[in-house]
Amino acid sequence: MQTFVTGGTGFVGSMTVRKLVLAGHRVRLLARPGSDLRQVGDLDIEILSGDLSDMDHLRQGMQDCEWVFHVAALYSFWGYAWEAFYQSNVVGTRNVLEAAKEAGAQRIVYTSSIAALGLPDGDRPANEETPVSLADKIGNYKRSKYQAEQVALEYARQGLPVVIVNPAAPVGVGDYKPTATGQMIVDFLNGRMFGYVDTGMNIVDVEDVAIGHLLAAERGRVGEKYILGGENLPLKEVLDLLSEVSGRPQVRLRIPRWVAMGWSYIDTTLARLNPGHTPTATPEKVRLSRQKEYYDSSKAVRELGFPQTPARDALRKAVEWYRSHGYAP
């Protein structure tokens, strides 16, 4: 089957491309000029140079494609203004879906994020039906992903065969950039993580997420959302698991949130004075940490057959990959 993919050079996208190729798909990948192709360089795929703003590139890429996977997104907590997020995540999503509509794609999988979902009070896990509004969203990334998901739902209501997936915090093989979660693991392995705040996250193996994309295309219901998550864990427990699988000492210092907030202002000030410095903490990140980001993936498990690799195994694969690729000793 001929399949079109955006964002196929990124962490989740490249693993999705790899799983598509293994499943026998002929993949055409849209990549911006100058993209890092290391994760897909060994695969027999067609690479089309272009970006989400060019409808001609999108139309050309989707010609004769039965499936479309829109994985591309601007994901960052520093260094970009709202307009960049809006153009990439919201307008870019509309462009992809419009081109897929014109091409007559039989199935479109849109990669949203848990960032677009609601969170209940307390530590209860959210699901696809948890109430959410734009006013709930902190930061440009989350606001843009919420709005982009609304675009996807709008097209689904119009009859376009769109299925939405909401990945949690993926870890594992191939995180070259690395992602925010990956950077936390790298910092831990290099002894640069001296403390933690009281928060929580949902850890999922990136290979499970990629498989979840294919399952959504095969079995997902049009217009439905599916959380692709794994285990809900306090940050301290994630760090303890990293200690177990890596042999590194545990992180024992719990940092009060007011201290973390104070440091975030200092760190972002240093970043403004030194363009080469990326802050490890921002006020936005600290505000986000007030609520544990726990999610319920039972709908994806039940309807799609979504796999559930234990967090310990996913973190072990991540540690081994970072060490084998020179990110940590």
Backbone bond lengths (Angstrom), bond angles and torsions (degrees), N, CA, C in turn:
res aa  C-N    CA-C-N  psi(-1)  N-CA   C-N-CA  omega(-1)  CA-C   N-CA-C  phi
1 M - - - 1.463 - - 1.528 110.26 -
2 Q 1.321 116.79 135.10 1.464 121.46 177.41 1.533 108.62 -79.69
3 T 1.340 116.21 128.42 1.459 121.78 -173.95 1.518 109.96 -133.93
4 F 1.328 115.66 138.59 1.462 122.23 -179.54 1.527 109.02 -109.52
5 V 1.344 116.42 137.04 1.469 121.19 -177.14 1.519 109.77 -134.22
6 T 1.339 116.69 131.63 1.462 121.25 166.24 1.525 107.85 -103.00
7 G 1.333 116.33 154.30 1.458 119.69 178.87 1.511 113.63 70.64
8 G 1.322 116.61 20.86 1.464 120.49 -174.95 1.512 115.28 -76.91
9 T 1.324 118.13 -1.43 1.469 119.64 175.96 1.524 111.41 -99.85
10 G 1.333 117.87 -5.72 1.458 121.61 179.36 1.520 111.85 -83.67
11 F 1.331 115.34 -175.17 1.466 121.88 -174.14 1.527 111.33 -63.22
12 V 1.327 117.56 -60.00 1.462 120.99 -179.86 1.525 110.78 -70.81
13 G 1.332 116.52 -41.82 1.459 120.05 -176.56 1.510 113.50 -62.97
14 S 1.339 116.76 -42.94 1.469 119.41 -178.51 1.526 111.27 -66.97
15 M 1.335 117.11 -37.08 1.461 118.97 177.03 1.528 110.44 -68.40
16 T 1.333 117.25 -34.77 1.460 120.58 176.51 1.526 110.36 -65.06
17 V 1.335 117.24 -43.22 1.464 121.08 176.57 1.524 110.01 -58.40
18 R 1.324 116.21 -44.11 1.468 120.30 -178.81 1.530 110.83 -61.19
19 K 1.324 116.92 -42.94 1.468 120.24 179.50 1.528 111.14 -68.32
20 L 1.331 117.01 -35.18 1.465 119.99 176.67 1.524 111.26 -63.51
21 V 1.326 116.43 -44.58 1.467 120.70 179.53 1.524 109.84 -62.90
22 L 1.328 117.04 -43.39 1.463 120.67 179.13 1.529 111.22 -62.40
23 A 1.328 116.37 -29.59 1.469 120.62 179.42 1.522 112.64 -83.86
24 G 1.350 117.16 0.13 1.454 120.66 175.22 1.517 115.58 96.47
25 H 1.340 117.98 9.89 1.462 120.74 179.49 1.527 111.51 -78.69
26 R 1.311 116.39 148.82 1.460 122.57 169.51 1.534 106.11 -94.56
27 V 1.319 115.40 113.25 1.464 120.83 -170.47 1.518 111.08 -102.37
28 R 1.323 114.74 131.01 1.467 122.20 170.18 1.532 106.67 -113.02
29 L 1.311 116.03 121.14 1.461 121.71 -171.95 1.519 110.15 -112.52
30 L 1.315 116.74 129.98 1.466 121.61 173.95 1.523 108.34 -90.94
31 A 1.333 116.86 121.41 1.463 121.55 -178.62 1.521 109.84 -131.79
32 R 1.305 116.21 136.00 1.456 119.98 176.93 1.523 109.96 -65.34
33 P 1.328 117.53 148.34 1.468 119.77 176.17 1.521 110.28 -55.99
34 G 1.326 116.22 133.59 1.456 120.95 179.96 1.510 114.64 86.02
35 S 1.326 118.26 4.74 1.466 121.06 179.75 1.525 111.24 -63.89
36 D 1.333 115.94 149.22 1.464 122.85 175.86 1.529 108.23 -76.85
37 L 1.318 116.40 114.29 1.464 121.18 -174.92 1.527 112.93 -101.90
38 R 1.339 117.48 13.56 1.472 119.57 -174.69 1.527 113.19 -57.47
39 Q 1.321 117.27 -37.82 1.459 119.36 -174.82 1.514 113.63 -74.85
40 V 1.324 117.73 -16.91 1.467 120.12 -177.93 1.522 112.11 -122.92
41 G 1.325 117.06 3.54 1.453 120.96 -174.98 1.516 114.74 -63.40
42 D 1.324 116.74 -23.97 1.466 120.24 -178.66 1.524 112.75 -92.39
43 L 1.329 116.98 2.39 1.463 120.41 -175.42 1.524 111.64 -99.30
44 D 1.319 115.44 148.44 1.464 121.56 177.75 1.523 108.33 -85.83
45 I 1.331 115.60 84.53 1.461 121.43 -178.55 1.526 108.98 -134.17
46 E 1.320 115.21 164.22 1.460 121.50 175.73 1.523 108.64 -98.82
47 I 1.330 117.19 128.08 1.456 121.23 -179.18 1.517 109.31 -111.66
48 L 1.335 115.23 122.38 1.455 122.43 179.73 1.527 108.16 -107.25
49 S 1.319 117.31 125.08 1.466 121.21 -179.58 1.525 109.80 -81.65
50 G 1.339 116.17 128.16 1.453 120.34 179.80 1.513 110.40 167.92
51 D 1.335 116.27 -175.94 1.461 119.87 178.42 1.522 110.43 -142.65
52 L 1.333 115.38 177.49 1.458 121.26 -172.45 1.518 113.48 -72.29
53 S 1.314 117.54 -12.56 1.465 119.81 -178.20 1.524 113.11 -84.22
54 D 1.333 117.22 -12.40 1.465 121.93 -173.84 1.524 110.42 -104.22
55 M 1.319 116.77 103.38 1.457 120.56 -178.40 1.523 112.06 -63.41
56 D 1.321 117.74 -31.12 1.467 119.64 179.01 1.517 110.76 -64.05
57 H 1.343 116.83 -42.30 1.469 120.03 176.89 1.530 110.77 -62.44
58 L 1.319 115.93 -41.82 1.461 119.35 -179.13 1.528 110.96 -66.20
59 R 1.314 117.08 -43.79 1.468 119.60 178.07 1.527 111.29 -62.17
60 Q 1.334 115.98 -42.63 1.460 120.19 179.00 1.522 110.63 -62.95
61 G 1.338 116.07 -42.51 1.461 119.92 -177.57 1.514 113.31 -66.24
62 M 1.317 116.56 -34.75 1.470 119.95 -175.17 1.518 113.56 -88.81
63 Q 1.308 118.14 -1.98 1.459 120.75 -179.89 1.523 110.44 -57.71
64 D 1.328 116.24 124.66 1.472 123.91 178.16 1.527 113.21 70.13
65 C 1.338 118.98 12.27 1.464 120.95 -179.88 1.532 110.42 -92.52
66 E 1.312 115.89 130.49 1.467 120.97 178.67 1.523 111.66 -85.25
67 W 1.340 116.38 -36.15 1.459 121.64 179.76 1.525 109.68 -115.75
68 V 1.344 115.37 145.76 1.463 122.44 175.32 1.521 108.33 -130.48
69 F 1.326 116.11 130.57 1.465 122.15 174.54 1.523 108.07 -116.90
70 H 1.329 116.60 115.01 1.465 120.54 178.66 1.529 108.33 -102.22
71 V 1.327 114.73 94.93 1.463 121.52 -176.17 1.530 111.87 -102.55
72 A 1.318 117.43 -21.45 1.466 121.77 -173.26 1.527 111.55 -62.09
73 A 1.339 115.45 141.48 1.463 121.53 175.24 1.524 108.65 -165.27
74 L 1.313 115.53 154.53 1.456 121.26 169.79 1.522 107.04 -87.89
75 Y 1.340 115.77 115.39 1.466 122.04 -178.00 1.516 108.17 -122.37
76 S 1.317 116.88 108.49 1.453 120.99 -179.01 1.519 109.18 -163.79
77 F 1.326 116.04 153.05 1.457 121.33 174.19 1.523 111.43 -115.70
78 W 1.334 116.05 13.32 1.457 118.87 -178.44 1.528 109.57 -159.54
79 G 1.327 116.01 141.29 1.451 120.52 168.21 1.511 116.56 94.61
80 Y 1.337 118.25 0.98 1.465 120.34 -178.69 1.523 110.18 -131.78
81 A 1.337 115.89 142.14 1.459 121.27 176.20 1.529 109.78 -86.78
82 W 1.339 115.24 167.21 1.461 120.86 -178.41 1.523 112.51 -54.90
83 E 1.316 117.72 -39.77 1.458 120.52 -175.58 1.526 111.17 -59.93
84 A 1.329 117.27 -37.26 1.467 120.46 179.12 1.528 110.58 -64.87
85 F 1.337 117.13 -42.96 1.471 120.51 177.81 1.529 110.11 -64.69
86 Y 1.307 116.71 -43.14 1.463 120.14 -177.19 1.530 110.97 -63.82
87 Q 1.324 116.62 -46.88 1.457 119.76 -178.24 1.525 111.59 -65.14
88 S 1.315 117.55 -42.85 1.465 120.47 -177.38 1.523 111.79 -74.06
89 N 1.332 116.76 -51.11 1.459 120.00 -169.72 1.523 114.01 -87.11
90 V 1.317 117.70 -36.92 1.465 120.42 -176.87 1.531 110.76 -92.98
91 V 1.327 116.32 -59.26 1.466 119.24 179.45 1.525 110.47 -63.70
92 G 1.329 117.10 -41.34 1.466 120.50 178.96 1.515 112.32 -59.39
93 T 1.328 116.98 -40.69 1.470 120.27 177.73 1.524 110.98 -64.91
94 R 1.320 116.79 -43.16 1.468 119.85 178.18 1.534 110.38 -61.03
95 N 1.330 116.78 -41.84 1.468 120.30 179.53 1.526 111.28 -61.98
96 V 1.317 116.81 -45.14 1.468 120.69 -179.38 1.522 110.61 -62.40
97 L 1.318 116.87 -45.72 1.462 119.86 -177.51 1.527 111.66 -68.79
98 E 1.319 117.43 -35.52 1.462 120.32 177.04 1.526 110.51 -65.49
99 A 1.348 115.88 -42.54 1.463 119.59 178.14 1.527 111.11 -65.35
100 A 1.341 116.67 -39.08 1.467 120.50 178.37 1.530 110.71 -64.81
101 K 1.319 116.01 -37.08 1.472 120.52 176.57 1.519 110.83 -62.66
102 E 1.348 116.67 -46.13 1.459 121.01 179.03 1.524 111.50 -63.57
103 A 1.349 116.38 -35.84 1.465 121.04 -177.05 1.521 112.66 -78.17
104 G 1.336 116.78 -13.03 1.456 119.74 -179.05 1.514 113.41 73.43
105 A 1.335 117.23 33.15 1.468 121.40 179.54 1.522 110.28 -58.43
106 Q 1.335 115.53 138.51 1.461 120.47 -176.89 1.522 112.59 -81.26
107 R 1.331 116.28 -26.12 1.461 120.43 178.96 1.524 108.89 -153.50
108 I 1.335 116.12 132.46 1.464 122.20 177.21 1.521 107.79 -122.72
109 V 1.322 117.48 127.60 1.461 122.34 173.65 1.522 107.58 -107.45
110 Y 1.323 115.61 118.93 1.460 121.03 178.04 1.523 109.04 -100.70
111 T 1.331 116.05 124.47 1.460 121.44 178.99 1.514 108.96 -86.73
112 S 1.317 115.57 98.66 1.453 121.22 173.92 1.528 108.17 -86.11
113 S 1.290 119.06 -137.77 1.465 122.32 -177.49 1.520 108.29 -167.25
114 I 1.335 116.11 157.35 1.462 118.07 170.13 1.523 110.20 -61.91
115 A 1.347 117.20 -18.74 1.460 121.34 178.04 1.521 111.78 -61.13
116 A 1.333 117.43 -23.10 1.461 121.45 -178.67 1.520 112.37 -88.02
117 L 1.331 118.24 -6.82 1.450 122.12 -173.85 1.522 111.86 -95.69
118 G 1.312 115.87 166.18 1.453 121.01 175.73 1.518 111.34 -84.43
119 L 1.331 115.60 166.29 1.460 122.43 174.58 1.523 108.70 -131.33
120 P 1.333 117.87 131.20 1.462 119.68 177.55 1.527 110.75 -76.42
121 D 1.324 116.69 168.78 1.459 120.28 175.80 1.522 109.72 -68.87
122 G 1.331 115.14 151.58 1.456 119.83 179.51 1.512 111.98 77.27
123 D 1.334 115.91 -155.38 1.459 121.24 -176.08 1.523 112.79 -103.03
124 R 1.329 117.20 14.48 1.458 119.56 -179.93 1.528 110.21 -69.26
125 P 1.348 118.03 140.66 1.464 119.71 179.36 1.517 112.14 -71.44
126 A 1.317 115.94 141.96 1.461 122.02 176.06 1.515 109.75 -82.93
127 N 1.330 115.65 158.23 1.453 120.46 170.72 1.522 109.21 -129.46
128 E 1.316 116.31 -172.27 1.464 121.26 -175.85 1.522 112.96 -65.45
129 E 1.330 117.33 -19.67 1.468 121.50 -176.53 1.524 112.93 -101.38
130 T 1.318 119.01 -0.21 1.465 121.00 179.24 1.529 109.71 -60.49
131 P 1.331 118.39 127.39 1.474 120.43 -177.89 1.521 112.18 -56.26
132 V 1.333 115.30 143.36 1.461 120.58 -178.04 1.520 108.62 -154.19
133 S 1.318 115.91 150.27 1.463 121.38 174.92 1.515 108.67 -145.18
134 L 1.316 116.29 164.80 1.462 120.87 178.92 1.518 110.78 -59.64
135 A 1.324 117.25 -34.01 1.465 121.14 -179.10 1.522 112.26 -63.76
136 D 1.333 117.84 -21.77 1.461 121.58 179.40 1.522 112.67 -75.66
137 K 1.330 117.20 -16.80 1.451 121.12 -168.24 1.530 112.38 -86.31
138 I 1.330 115.01 131.40 1.460 122.39 178.02 1.523 108.75 -103.76
139 G 1.322 116.98 121.79 1.455 120.71 174.32 1.519 113.48 93.52
140 N 1.320 114.70 156.33 1.466 121.57 -175.59 1.516 113.18 -65.41
141 Y 1.339 117.52 -38.28 1.466 119.04 -179.03 1.520 110.87 -61.84
142 K 1.330 116.81 -50.77 1.464 119.73 -177.44 1.526 111.06 -64.81
143 R 1.318 117.63 -40.18 1.464 119.73 179.33 1.531 110.74 -62.19
144 S 1.324 115.71 -42.97 1.464 118.95 -178.09 1.523 111.55 -68.53
145 K 1.331 118.27 -37.62 1.467 119.64 179.44 1.531 110.95 -70.13
146 Y 1.319 117.11 -34.78 1.462 119.54 175.02 1.528 109.67 -62.21
147 Q 1.325 117.14 -47.11 1.462 120.31 -178.76 1.526 111.43 -65.97
148 A 1.330 117.09 -37.83 1.462 120.08 178.52 1.528 110.94 -64.93
149 E 1.323 116.68 -38.43 1.463 119.28 177.88 1.523 110.98 -64.95
150 Q 1.315 117.06 -35.55 1.457 120.05 176.61 1.533 110.77 -63.83
151 V 1.328 116.98 -35.89 1.467 120.76 175.92 1.533 109.93 -62.44
152 A 1.332 116.40 -45.05 1.468 120.15 179.66 1.527 111.09 -62.13
153 L 1.326 117.04 -42.00 1.460 120.40 178.70 1.529 111.16 -65.21
154 E 1.319 115.94 -36.59 1.468 120.82 177.40 1.524 110.86 -60.67
155 Y 1.342 117.25 -45.97 1.462 120.60 179.31 1.528 111.10 -66.63
156 A 1.321 117.12 -36.34 1.463 119.87 177.85 1.525 110.67 -63.55
157 R 1.329 116.95 -40.23 1.471 120.34 178.04 1.523 111.44 -64.74
158 Q 1.332 116.17 -27.11 1.465 120.40 178.08 1.525 112.58 -81.18
159 G 1.346 116.77 -3.85 1.458 120.09 176.94 1.511 115.62 108.34
160 L 1.343 118.16 -2.30 1.463 119.28 177.46 1.523 108.78 -71.83
161 P 1.345 118.97 135.33 1.471 120.95 -175.05 1.538 112.40 -77.51
162 V 1.335 116.06 69.91 1.463 122.72 -177.40 1.517 110.19 -99.27
163 V 1.332 115.89 132.90 1.464 122.91 170.50 1.527 106.79 -118.73
164 I 1.322 116.90 137.54 1.468 122.10 -175.42 1.518 109.77 -109.32
165 V 1.329 116.49 132.83 1.462 121.30 172.78 1.515 108.81 -117.33
166 N 1.337 115.67 143.90 1.466 122.88 -177.81 1.521 109.67 -123.07
167 P 1.341 117.72 87.11 1.461 119.34 179.36 1.530 112.17 -66.52
168 A 1.331 115.22 148.19 1.462 121.18 175.19 1.530 109.17 -86.27
169 A 1.332 118.40 -128.74 1.472 121.81 -178.30 1.528 109.06 -104.16
170 P 1.341 117.95 93.59 1.465 119.86 -176.07 1.523 112.34 -74.91
171 V 1.318 115.41 143.62 1.466 122.35 173.68 1.515 107.50 -137.72
172 G 1.344 115.49 160.32 1.459 118.87 176.86 1.509 113.07 138.98
173 V 1.311 115.18 -143.25 1.462 123.59 -171.87 1.526 111.09 -82.00
174 G 1.333 116.71 134.91 1.459 121.27 168.14 1.506 116.83 93.94
175 D 1.326 117.96 18.37 1.468 120.69 -178.15 1.530 109.58 -87.52
176 Y 1.320 115.78 74.25 1.460 120.65 -173.32 1.522 113.29 -67.14
177 K 1.336 118.26 -32.02 1.471 119.82 -168.56 1.524 115.07 -61.16
178 P 1.312 125.61 -49.77 1.454 129.26 -14.61 1.530 112.18 -86.31
179 T 1.352 115.53 174.40 1.453 121.48 175.79 1.528 110.00 -70.11
180 A 1.336 116.62 175.44 1.465 119.97 179.18 1.523 111.00 -61.27
181 T 1.334 117.46 -43.33 1.465 120.45 177.70 1.525 110.48 -66.51
182 G 1.328 115.96 -40.51 1.461 119.87 177.90 1.516 111.92 -63.39
183 Q 1.326 117.36 -39.43 1.461 120.27 178.65 1.523 111.16 -63.55
184 M 1.326 116.53 -35.88 1.464 119.89 175.40 1.533 110.59 -60.25
185 I 1.342 116.45 -42.46 1.468 120.15 179.43 1.527 110.32 -66.04
186 V 1.327 116.77 -43.52 1.464 120.96 178.78 1.528 110.53 -61.33
187 D 1.322 116.71 -43.98 1.476 119.86 178.63 1.520 110.67 -62.16
188 F 1.331 116.80 -41.26 1.470 119.82 177.20 1.525 111.03 -59.94
189 L 1.322 116.68 -46.83 1.467 121.02 -177.30 1.528 112.15 -65.38
190 N 1.315 116.91 -27.11 1.458 121.20 179.91 1.529 113.16 -95.68
191 G 1.336 116.88 9.81 1.460 120.63 176.56 1.515 113.86 70.21
192 R 1.352 116.91 25.02 1.464 119.96 -178.29 1.528 112.38 -102.58
193 M 1.324 117.12 8.81 1.462 120.03 -179.90 1.517 107.94 -110.88
194 F 1.341 115.76 105.38 1.461 120.71 -171.76 1.525 112.75 -96.81
195 G 1.329 117.65 -13.63 1.454 120.28 -179.11 1.516 110.44 -165.57
196 Y 1.315 115.52 179.08 1.463 121.04 -177.35 1.526 108.92 -144.40
197 V 1.314 116.37 157.80 1.460 121.61 172.69 1.527 108.20 -103.19
198 D 1.318 115.53 161.25 1.456 120.65 -178.35 1.524 109.01 -79.91
199 T 1.324 115.84 94.18 1.456 121.56 177.17 1.523 108.32 -146.03
200 G 1.310 117.00 -175.87 1.453 120.23 -179.43 1.506 111.08 -152.01
201 M 1.332 116.33 161.56 1.458 120.90 -175.25 1.527 110.26 -149.69
202 N 1.314 115.14 167.97 1.460 121.55 177.60 1.523 107.85 -110.80
203 I 1.324 116.38 112.75 1.457 123.08 -177.58 1.524 109.78 -95.16
204 V 1.345 116.15 129.21 1.461 120.85 179.94 1.524 109.34 -137.50
205 D 1.310 116.42 142.82 1.457 122.00 178.05 1.531 109.45 -69.87
206 V 1.335 116.93 130.47 1.471 120.32 -178.36 1.527 111.78 -60.85
207 E 1.325 117.51 -28.80 1.467 119.02 177.19 1.521 111.10 -68.51
208 D 1.330 116.85 -36.38 1.467 119.76 174.67 1.523 110.20 -63.06
209 V 1.335 116.77 -42.21 1.463 120.86 -179.92 1.531 110.37 -60.59
210 A 1.329 116.10 -44.11 1.466 119.80 179.68 1.527 111.06 -63.22
211 I 1.315 116.61 -44.74 1.466 120.44 177.00 1.526 110.18 -61.18
212 G 1.338 115.61 -37.04 1.458 120.19 178.36 1.518 112.78 -60.64
213 H 1.333 116.74 -33.63 1.466 120.09 176.40 1.534 111.09 -62.84
214 L 1.319 116.04 -45.43 1.466 119.34 179.55 1.524 110.87 -65.81
215 L 1.336 116.65 -40.89 1.463 120.07 179.08 1.529 110.87 -64.17
216 A 1.337 116.87 -35.69 1.469 119.96 177.90 1.517 111.06 -64.02
217 A 1.330 116.10 -39.63 1.464 119.82 178.07 1.524 111.28 -66.68
218 E 1.328 116.68 -37.38 1.464 121.02 -176.10 1.524 112.71 -80.14
219 R 1.356 116.29 -39.87 1.460 119.71 -167.88 1.530 114.56 -124.38
220 G 1.334 117.18 -12.10 1.454 119.75 -174.97 1.512 112.64 -67.78
221 R 1.325 115.32 150.00 1.458 121.23 177.82 1.526 109.50 -89.01
222 V 1.311 115.85 134.65 1.470 121.79 -177.69 1.530 109.62 -57.80
223 G 1.340 114.63 134.08 1.449 120.83 178.45 1.512 114.88 81.99
224 E 1.332 117.27 -0.62 1.461 121.11 -179.93 1.523 111.12 -95.66
225 K 1.351 115.11 154.65 1.458 122.86 175.21 1.527 108.84 -107.14
226 Y 1.332 115.65 144.47 1.467 121.49 178.98 1.525 109.43 -133.77
227 I 1.321 116.29 118.46 1.467 120.93 176.49 1.521 108.84 -75.86
228 L 1.329 116.11 122.61 1.467 121.84 176.97 1.522 107.71 -102.80
229 G 1.318 115.36 86.17 1.458 121.16 -176.73 1.505 111.73 -127.71
230 G 1.323 114.91 178.39 1.454 121.44 -179.94 1.512 110.95 -128.33
231 E 1.348 116.05 -112.62 1.457 120.89 -177.22 1.527 111.40 -97.55
232 N 1.331 115.76 137.95 1.459 122.25 172.26 1.522 108.81 -87.58
233 L 1.328 115.95 120.80 1.464 120.35 -174.57 1.521 111.24 -138.70
234 P 1.354 117.41 138.85 1.459 118.80 168.51 1.533 109.26 -60.04
235 L 1.321 116.83 149.06 1.463 120.35 -179.95 1.522 111.19 -56.49
236 K 1.326 117.98 -38.40 1.466 120.49 178.83 1.521 110.95 -59.63
237 E 1.329 116.95 -39.21 1.469 119.62 179.49 1.529 111.01 -70.01
238 V 1.320 118.16 -36.38 1.460 120.65 174.96 1.530 109.90 -59.64
239 L 1.325 115.98 -45.45 1.464 119.98 -179.80 1.525 111.42 -65.78
240 D 1.334 117.49 -36.48 1.467 120.35 176.98 1.528 110.98 -65.87
241 L 1.332 117.23 -38.68 1.463 120.07 176.07 1.523 110.70 -64.46
242 L 1.330 116.77 -40.13 1.470 120.13 176.59 1.522 110.22 -61.10
243 S 1.318 116.81 -39.15 1.468 120.13 177.47 1.525 110.85 -62.50
244 E 1.329 116.45 -42.53 1.466 120.84 -179.82 1.521 111.65 -62.59
245 V 1.324 117.50 -46.84 1.465 119.91 -172.69 1.528 112.40 -82.26
246 S 1.322 117.75 -16.57 1.466 120.23 -176.88 1.510 114.19 -107.20
247 G 1.336 116.57 -20.60 1.462 119.64 -175.04 1.518 113.49 81.81
248 R 1.310 117.92 4.89 1.462 121.90 178.30 1.534 110.06 -81.82
249 P 1.352 117.70 155.20 1.474 120.33 178.85 1.525 111.98 -63.28
250 Q 1.312 115.80 153.19 1.453 121.02 177.36 1.534 111.03 -69.77
251 V 1.318 114.82 152.85 1.466 121.02 170.94 1.520 106.87 -93.45
252 R 1.328 117.35 119.65 1.465 120.56 -171.55 1.530 113.47 -111.44
253 L 1.323 117.84 -16.04 1.458 120.69 -174.05 1.523 110.68 -83.88
254 R 1.317 116.02 117.71 1.468 121.05 174.71 1.534 108.17 -91.14
255 I 1.311 116.51 123.44 1.459 121.85 -174.93 1.527 109.14 -97.14
256 P 1.334 118.37 125.47 1.470 119.72 174.84 1.529 110.53 -59.52
257 R 1.319 116.29 145.34 1.456 118.76 -175.16 1.529 111.95 -63.85
258 W 1.335 117.84 -31.49 1.464 119.24 179.89 1.523 110.92 -66.53
259 V 1.350 116.20 -32.58 1.465 119.79 175.91 1.529 109.94 -69.12
260 A 1.329 115.88 -43.53 1.468 120.00 178.08 1.522 110.85 -60.99
261 M 1.328 117.47 -40.06 1.454 120.79 179.09 1.532 110.71 -64.40
262 G 1.332 116.62 -43.76 1.462 119.74 177.92 1.520 112.21 -59.62
263 W 1.338 115.43 -44.12 1.463 119.15 179.13 1.530 110.97 -65.38
264 S 1.333 117.64 -35.20 1.463 119.59 -178.45 1.532 111.32 -62.17
265 Y 1.331 117.21 -36.43 1.464 119.66 177.79 1.529 110.93 -68.56
266 I 1.315 116.03 -38.25 1.470 119.88 177.11 1.532 110.17 -65.28
267 D 1.332 115.48 -45.30 1.468 120.30 -176.57 1.529 111.56 -65.43
268 T 1.331 117.03 -40.57 1.464 118.87 179.08 1.531 111.35 -70.89
269 T 1.323 117.03 -31.74 1.467 119.72 174.75 1.522 110.29 -64.17
270 L 1.333 116.91 -43.62 1.470 120.74 176.98 1.525 110.76 -60.32
271 A 1.337 116.45 -37.94 1.467 120.18 -179.94 1.526 111.23 -67.14
272 R 1.331 116.68 -36.70 1.465 119.19 178.12 1.525 111.29 -68.23
273 L 1.327 116.28 -34.50 1.467 120.11 179.66 1.521 112.06 -77.70
274 N 1.335 115.54 -25.97 1.465 120.89 -178.08 1.527 108.53 -127.83
275 P 1.338 118.64 96.81 1.471 121.38 -176.17 1.525 114.08 -56.95
276 G 1.309 118.65 -20.47 1.459 120.36 179.61 1.516 113.79 -82.29
277 H 1.328 116.90 -5.86 1.467 121.24 -177.70 1.525 110.49 -98.82
278 T 1.319 116.84 127.42 1.455 122.02 174.39 1.522 108.32 -104.44
279 P 1.325 118.07 124.35 1.471 119.61 -176.74 1.522 111.82 -67.06
280 T 1.324 115.60 138.39 1.465 120.09 175.67 1.520 110.83 -77.14
281 A 1.327 116.08 -25.49 1.461 121.12 177.82 1.520 108.68 -133.16
282 T 1.333 115.93 140.83 1.458 121.80 173.80 1.525 107.35 -127.97
283 P 1.337 118.20 156.56 1.466 119.11 176.21 1.524 112.63 -54.00
284 E 1.329 116.60 -36.21 1.464 120.56 178.53 1.522 111.27 -61.37
285 K 1.334 117.09 -45.65 1.461 120.95 -179.91 1.522 111.26 -63.31
286 V 1.336 116.35 -41.30 1.467 119.57 -179.31 1.526 110.36 -65.70
287 R 1.333 117.30 -41.08 1.468 119.53 177.24 1.527 110.72 -62.53
288 L 1.326 116.48 -39.27 1.468 120.20 179.16 1.523 111.88 -64.20
289 S 1.335 117.15 -29.54 1.463 120.88 -176.03 1.530 112.60 -72.60
290 R 1.337 117.66 -8.76 1.466 119.65 -178.70 1.522 112.11 -64.84
291 Q 1.312 116.49 -25.55 1.461 119.99 -178.50 1.518 109.48 -119.26
292 K 1.309 116.38 130.51 1.458 120.78 178.33 1.533 109.26 -68.35
293 E 1.315 116.39 128.11 1.463 120.94 -177.43 1.529 109.20 -90.90
294 Y 1.320 114.54 80.34 1.459 122.52 179.83 1.527 109.00 -104.54
295 Y 1.344 115.21 137.93 1.466 120.36 -175.00 1.523 110.76 -138.30
296 D 1.317 114.35 151.35 1.462 123.17 -177.64 1.529 108.88 -105.15
297 S 1.326 116.53 115.59 1.468 121.85 -178.29 1.517 112.96 -98.16
298 S 1.326 117.57 14.21 1.469 119.57 -172.34 1.532 112.56 -63.62
299 K 1.331 118.07 -30.13 1.466 119.72 178.37 1.524 110.60 -64.24
300 A 1.343 117.19 -44.22 1.466 120.62 178.91 1.525 111.11 -66.53
301 V 1.326 117.14 -37.49 1.466 120.49 178.11 1.522 109.92 -65.38
302 R 1.324 116.19 -43.80 1.466 121.45 -175.58 1.527 112.26 -72.04
303 E 1.331 117.08 -46.52 1.463 119.97 -173.20 1.524 113.83 -89.78
304 L 1.331 116.96 -30.70 1.467 119.75 -175.91 1.519 113.50 -104.50
305 G 1.335 116.85 -19.82 1.462 119.36 -170.60 1.521 111.22 77.99
306 F 1.342 116.32 31.61 1.460 122.44 -176.44 1.527 110.80 -63.50
307 P 1.360 118.27 126.68 1.471 120.82 -177.66 1.524 112.15 -72.05
308 Q 1.333 116.15 159.05 1.459 122.35 -177.73 1.532 110.44 -132.49
309 T 1.313 116.57 80.67 1.463 121.09 176.28 1.527 109.18 -70.86
310 P 1.337 118.97 132.85 1.464 120.06 178.98 1.524 111.98 -57.49
311 A 1.328 116.11 145.55 1.465 120.87 -179.23 1.513 111.53 -58.80
312 R 1.321 117.32 -37.16 1.470 120.36 179.65 1.536 110.45 -58.86
313 D 1.318 117.11 -43.66 1.464 120.66 -179.22 1.526 111.23 -67.79
314 A 1.335 116.43 -40.65 1.464 120.05 179.02 1.524 111.02 -64.47
315 L 1.329 116.52 -42.23 1.464 120.55 178.79 1.531 111.09 -67.00
316 R 1.326 116.74 -36.28 1.466 119.59 177.66 1.528 110.57 -63.17
317 K 1.327 116.62 -43.03 1.468 119.75 178.24 1.526 110.77 -62.54
318 A 1.326 116.27 -38.99 1.462 119.82 178.80 1.518 111.08 -64.06
319 V 1.324 116.51 -46.30 1.470 121.28 -179.71 1.524 110.39 -59.75
320 E 1.321 116.51 -46.96 1.469 120.03 -179.39 1.517 111.07 -62.85
321 W 1.340 116.93 -39.17 1.462 119.50 -178.94 1.527 111.19 -68.76
322 Y 1.328 117.51 -45.55 1.473 119.66 179.54 1.536 110.73 -61.38
323 R 1.295 117.23 -41.39 1.472 119.99 -179.68 1.528 110.99 -67.67
324 S 1.316 116.97 -40.82 1.472 119.36 -177.67 1.516 111.84 -71.79
325 H 1.339 117.47 -17.36 1.468 120.80 -179.38 1.521 112.55 -108.89
326 G 1.334 116.80 15.54 1.461 120.50 169.97 1.511 116.50 82.83
327 Y 1.315 118.58 11.22 1.467 120.94 178.52 1.536 111.79 -77.95
328 A 1.332 116.02 -23.02 1.463 120.74 -176.77 1.518 108.87 -153.46
329 P 1.324 117.60 153.14 1.474 120.43 178.65 1.523 112.23 -70.57
